[in-house]
Amino acid sequence: MKFKKMLIALNSNACGSANVKSNFGTNTNVPQHLCVPTLGYDENSISLVWNKPDNCSNVVDYYVYMDGKKLGRASENNAANSVAAPYINHFYAEDKEISTIKPPTTTSKLQIFRLINPTNFTVSIEQKTAPKFTNVVNVATLGAVGDGKTVNTEIIQKAIDDCAGTSKSADGCKVSIPADPSSSNSIYVTGSLFLKSHMTLEIEEGATLLGSTNSSDYPMIPSTNDTLRPYALLNTEFNKTFSDIRITGKGTVDGNGWTKSSSDTTDEIGNKLPNYAHGSDTTWQKLGILAKNQIQAAVDKLGGNATAHGVLFNQCTNSVFANVNSQTFDVNNGDGLEVVSSSNTLVYNSFFDNGDDCLNFACGQGKVTKDVKPVQFTWILNNFFRQGHGGVVVGSHTGAWVQDILAEDNVMFLTDNGFRLKSTPATGGGGRRFVFRDTAMREWNDSSLPYPETFQEYFIFDQLKLTNVKPVNISRLADSSFTNITITNWGNDSSPWNIDNPRMLTFENVDPMYGF
């Protein structure tokens, strides 16, 4: 949620690993770990996030106060500021099958907290808005042309270098990609751009940063292994350390990789979604734009099937992906967000409609992972996952371990899977300490993807209501429990349970009961 004009400051309020807990041991309806996302503030507003109470069954909403003045309700603020909220609200309003399941933050009692002077209030925090930017650079004033044709790489890169060169914080430098109010065509073509520490890149509403179609505009990433891949549209330089980088604005970043199909998709709330022609390792020559040129360059050297992630956090700490509209369906390997060997990642209030996995985690494979960091401490909440091979996906690169993920209060619609786990013994590592809860899923499409799910031990399945689903095979599951589960309308099979070679499984309050 986001509120305007808040003052008073402490940097220790940042969200972090403490937020990836599923229970805080309080057994109360008091919200926990109220925090400010990394760089989640500017001169006019501050974003607030908090963990749901241990006992949230009687919480209907939250009021936010500042200096004794009521600012508003959390639900109203979320509706106004979250790109996912309209989809989540429509999903619950439309779905009669789960009408008895209440959406997140909808129950029966009101709680309140305020920002400072916490007397008689539940939770408090002190946070300061940012100062006004000391240096704002509009790339159009430097000669960048938003005509959808002119390549502006050098001009925009120079703006970044000059602006960030003297900045000491993300609020010291803003590079603006402007929208021309007198024209509907504010499209700035560019090749790879390299962001620097202590800067903000803003793409204004109505403006588009469009990837060049020339593969030579994207230099190769220097690498010590056998992997060859070019830099993306927005990057930091390989093998260097950067901090305090913020990308914001209501504009569009378009990688320009693939052609669109003959018509867009009209989604559930009436918005137009770009529907890219179905990309694959056999269609890139006909359907690719930048993808065609880059894949051809790669094939000339190595052959293979290129990856095409929308956003990649690689070896990052304290990253935030918030209020982002990620649209890559049906792009070849078009993951929405890939998180690699990173810690303290927060993903919230975002919309995903992707050609591959929506949100994926990876950390290497095989022997090379001895020096690779794990993926850990990820908090995923209040997102709408519309299409993709999986909503939240672990693997297949699990070599250094993917661990400590809390995914809650999300909605998944038309995805192939909800929570997808994939690995192999040769990959090594694995996944552990995941909590996937309070999530509604409907019309997921395919349980027979070519990469099989991998289930092993210590799973807890609790408080599930499943209807109109087909039984799937669970093999060699051990030391796990099924509690408070209801399954209806599972088709023509005699039982919804199909478990092979189980060991030490417990079932309690399960309907229908599993029979050995």
N, C-alpha and C positions, 0 to 999 in steps of 0.2 A: 504494500500500500504506500501511497505517496501523499504527503501533505506539504503545504506551502508555508514559507516564511517562518522557519523554526530557528532558534538561536541557542547558544551555550554549547560548549564543545568538549568532548573527550574522544580520542582516537581508539581507546580500548573497547569501544562499543561494536567493533567489527564482528560479523558472523564468522564462525570457524568450526573447528572439530567438535566443540561442545554441543553444537546444534544437531549432530548426527547421533542422537540418543533417542531411543524409542520410549523410554520411561525414565523419569527423574526421581522416582521414589517418594514423591510428595503425596500421592493419592488425593490430590485436591483439584479444583477447577481453576487454579491460578495458571495463566500462561507462563511459559518458561523461556529463558534466554532471549528476551527482547534484544534485537541487534539491528545494526545498520549494515547492509551489504557493502563490500569493498567499493569505494568510490561511488556509493549510492546516494550522492547528494550534489547539489550545485548551489548557485547563489539564491535560488528561489524555492527549492524543495529538498526534502529528505525522504528516502524510502525506509520503511520499517518492516521487519520480518520477525516472527516469533514462533517458537514451538508450541504446539497445542498442549493443553494441560494433560496430566496423566488421566484425569477423569473429565472427559469432555462431553459426556452424554447429556449434560444439562446446560450447555452453552449455546446461546442463540446468536450472539453478535458481540462486538466490542465497541465501546466509545473511546475516542482518543481526546485527551485534554492537553492544553498547553497553558501554563500559568493560570490554572483555574478556569480557562475558557474552553468550552466544548468545541472541538474542531469538526467532529462528524463521526459517522459509523464506519467501521471497517468494511462492511459489505457494500456500502454505497461508494466508498473510495475505490474498492476493488473493481466494481462495475465500471467506474469511470476511467480507470488507468490500466487494467489488465487486458491484453489482447486475447487472452484465453477465456476470460469470463463470459462473453456472449455465447461461446460454443459450449462451455460447461453448463450454463444455465439452460440453454436450449436442449441439451442432451437429457437432463433430468426432467424437464417439462414434457418432453416428447415420449420418453420411454415408459410405457405403462407396465412393462414386465417387471421393472424394479421400482415401482411407485412406493413400495414399502421401505425402500432403502433411502435414507435421507442424504442429500448432498452434503459436502463438507461445510462446516460451520452453521448447519441448520438443525437446531434442537429447541430448547425451551427457556433458557435463562440468560439474562444479560450480565455481562462482566464489563468492567471498565479499567483502564489504566491511564496514567498521565505521564508527561515527559519529565517534569521536575517537581520538587516539593511533594513527595509521595504520600503524605498523610492521608489516610483513609482510602487510598487507591491501591490497586492490585500490583501493578508493575510500573517502574519508572525508568527513565533513561535521560541522559543529558547529551545533547549533540548539537553541533554548530553547522550552519549553512556555510558554503564556501564563499570566499571573497569573489568579487567580479574578476573576470579574466583580465590579466594585465596585458595580454597580447593576443589579438584576434586577427587572423589572416584569412581573407576571402580570396580563394584561388582565382576567381573571375577577374578581380582587380589586378592580378599578376599576369593575365593574358590567357588563362584557361578558357577554352571555348566549349560550351555545352551543346554542340550541334549534333551529337551522336555519331560523328565521323572523325573529327580531329583527335589525334592521340596526344594526351596531355601529361604523359608520364613525367617528363623532366620538370615541367612547371609545378606540378603538385608535389613531387619529391623535394624540390628546392624549398617550397613553402614549409614542408614538414621539417626539413633540416634546419632552416633558419629560425623557425618559430621555437622548436624544441631545444635548440642549441643553447639558449640562455635561460630556459625554464627550470624551476626547482620543484614543481609539483604539477599534477594533472590540471590544476586550475591556473597555471601560469601561462599556458599556451593552448589556443584553440585554432585548428585549421578547419575552415568551413567550406563545404561543397554546397554552393548556393542554388536555390531555385529562383528562376526568373519569373516574377509574377505576371509579366506581360507575355509570357510564352509557355506553352505546354510542353516544350521540348528543352528540358534542362538535363541533358544526358552527357556526362563527361566520360569519354573513353580513355582508358589508361591500361598500361601493363602493370607489372609487379610494383607495389609501393611498399616502403619499409618504414614502419612506425618507430619512433624513438621514445625513450623514457620521458616522463613528465609532460604528457600532452593529452589533449582531447581532439579526436577527429569527429566532426559533426556533419552528417549528411542531412540537409534540411528537407522538410516535407515537400515533396514535389520534385526533388532532385534525384538523379540516379548516377551511381558510379558504375560504369559498364566496362567489363573486361574486354581488352583488345582480342581480336580473333587471330592475331599473329603469334605463333608459338615462340618466336625469337624475342618477344617482349617479356618473356618470363624466364629469367636465367635459371640454370640448374642449381639445386642446393648442394653445396660441397658436403661430401659424406665419406666416412672411413670404411663403410661397408659396401656391399654390392648393390644396394638400393639406389636407383637413380630416379629422381623426380624433380620437377620444376617448382620454383616458388609459386605461391598462389597470388591472388589479387592484392590482399592485405597481409602483411607479414611483419615479423621481426627477424633480424639476421640470425642465421644459424650459428650455434656455438658461442653466442654472446648473451650477456645478462641484461635484462631490461625490467623496468618497474613503472608503476603509475601510468598506465595507458588506458584510456577510455574511448570507446567508440559509441556514439550516441546519435540521436536524431530519428525523425520519422520518415526519412528518405529510404532509398533502395540501394542495396549492393547486389549487382547482377553479374555473376561470373561468365555469362554468355557462352556456356559450354555446349548446349544442345538446342536444336530447333524445337519449337512448340508444335503440338499436334494441331489439327485443323480447327479445334475450338477449345475454349477454356472450360473448366468445370464450374458449375454453380454449386456452392457448398450448402450446408444445412441451414444457414442463416441468410442466404441470398448473396453472399460475396462471390466475386469471381476469383478463382484460383488458376494460376497458370498450369496447364497440363502439357508437360513436355513429352514429345514422342518417345516411345519405349526404347530406351538406350540399352545396349548390351555389347558384348565383345564381338557380335556379328553384325551390328547395325551402325557402328560408329562412323563408318565411311560415308553413309548416306544421311545420317541424322545428326552427326556432330557438327558443331561450328568451331569453337576453339578446341573442343574435344577431338575433332577430326585431325586438326593440325598437330596437337600435342601427342595424341596416340600414334599418329603416323611417324612422328619423330622418334617416339619410344620404340615402336615396332621395328623401325629401321635398324635400331641398335640391339634391342633385346627381345622383342616380341612381348606378348602378354596382354593383360586386361587391366586398364588403368583404374586407380581409385579416384574418387571425385567428391571428397567430403565437403559439405557446405562450410562448416567452421571446425577448426582443429585447435584444441588446447593441448600443447605438447610440453611436458616438463614445466608446468605452471603451478603457482601457489596463489591462493586467494583470488580465484577467477569467478566472475559472475556472468550468467547468461539470463537476462531478464527482459520480459516484454519484447521478445523477438518473434517475428513472423518468418519461420523457416519453410520455404517452399521449393522442393527439389523433385517432386513426383513428376515423371517416372524416370528420373535420370539414372544412368548406369552407375552403380555403386554410390549413389547420391545420399550418403548419410547426412542427417541434419547437423548433429554435433558429435564430434569424436573427442573423447577425453583420454589422453595418453600420459601415463606416469606422472600424474598431477595430484596435488593435495588441496583440500579445502575448496571444493567447487560447489557453487550454488546455482541451481537452475530452477527458475520459477516464473509463473505468469506468462508462459510462452506457448506458441502454437506451432505444431510440427506437422508437415505434410510432405513426406519424403520418399525417394525412390529406393532406399535401402533402409538400414536401421535408423530410427529417429534419434536416439541417444545411445551412444556406444562407448564402451570402456576397453582399453587395450594397454598392454605393458610388455610387449616383446614376446619372443618365443625361442625355445631351445637354449643352447649353451650361451648365446650372446646376452642373456638376461642377467648374468652375474653382476653387472654394473648398472643395471636398469632399476629405477625406482618403481615402487608399486603405485597403483591408483588407490587413493584412500580419502575418506572423509568427504563424501558427496551427499548433498541434500537436494532432493528433487521434489517440488511441491507445486500444486495448483497449475499444472500444465494440461493442455489438450493435445493428445497425440492422434492425428487423424488417419494417416496412412503410413505404412512402412513395414519392413519385415518384422520388426519388433519395436515396442514402445521404449522399454529400458532393456539394454542388451549388454551382457558381459561376454567378452571374447570376440573373435576366437584367440587373440593374442593375450594369453593369461600368464605368461612365463614368470613375471615378478610379483604376481598376485594382485587381484582386484578385491578390495576389502572395505568394509565400513561404509555401506550405502544405506541411506534412508530415503525411500521413495513413498510418498503419501499424498492422498487427496488429489490424485490425477485422474483424468478420464482418457480412455483409449477406445477409438472407434475406427473400424476398418483396418486395423493393423493385423498382420499375420499372427503375431504373438503379443502377449502383454509383457511379461518378464521373461526374457530369453537368455539362456546360459549355454555357451558353446565352447568346447575346448577338446583337446586330445592328449593322450599320455605323452606324446612326443613334444607337445608344446610346453608342458611343464606348468608349475605353479597351480593356479586355480582361482577360486573365489570363495570368500568367507565373510561372515557377519553382515548379511543383508537383511533389511526389513522392507518388505513390500506390502503396504497396507492401505486400507480405506481408499481403494481404487475401483472405479466402475469400468467394465469393459463390455463392448457389444459388437457383434458382427465381425469378430476376428475371422480371418479367411482361410488359413492353411496351416495345418499341424504337421505337414509332411515336407517341410523344407529340406533341401538336400543336405544341410548341415544339421545333424541331429542334436537335440538338447541333451545335456549331460547332467543327470541328477545323481548324487552320491549319498551323503549322510548329514544328519543333524538339521533336518528341515522341520519347521513348525508351521502347520497349516491350521489357521484358526479364524472363525467368524467369516465363513464363505457361503454365499448363496449363488448357485450355478443353475441356469436354466437354458434349455434349447442348445445344449452342447453335446458333442460326440465324445465317447470314451477314447482316451489315448493310452498308449502303453507306457508304464513306468517300470523301469528295469533296475534291479539291484539297489533299491533304496534301503538305507539302513538307519537305525537309531533316530526315527522321526515320528511325529505325532500328527493326528488329524482330530480336530476338536471343533464342535459347533458348526457342522457343515450340512447343508441341505442341497440335494441335487434333484432336479426334476426335468422331465422331457429330454431324455438322453438318446432317444431313437429306438431302434429295434433290438439292440443288444439286451441280454437278460439282466445285465448289471452295468452300472457306470464305472465299476472298478476293474482295472486291467493291470495288475501288478505282478511282475515276474521276479522270482528269487528274492523276496523281501527278507529283511532281518531286523528284529526288534522294532516293529511298528506298533503304535498304540492308536486306538480309535475310541472316541468318547463323544456321545451326543451327535452321532452321524446318521443321516437318513438319506438313502438307504444304507444300512450297515454293511461294511466290507466283510466278506466271508472268506476265510482261509480254505 
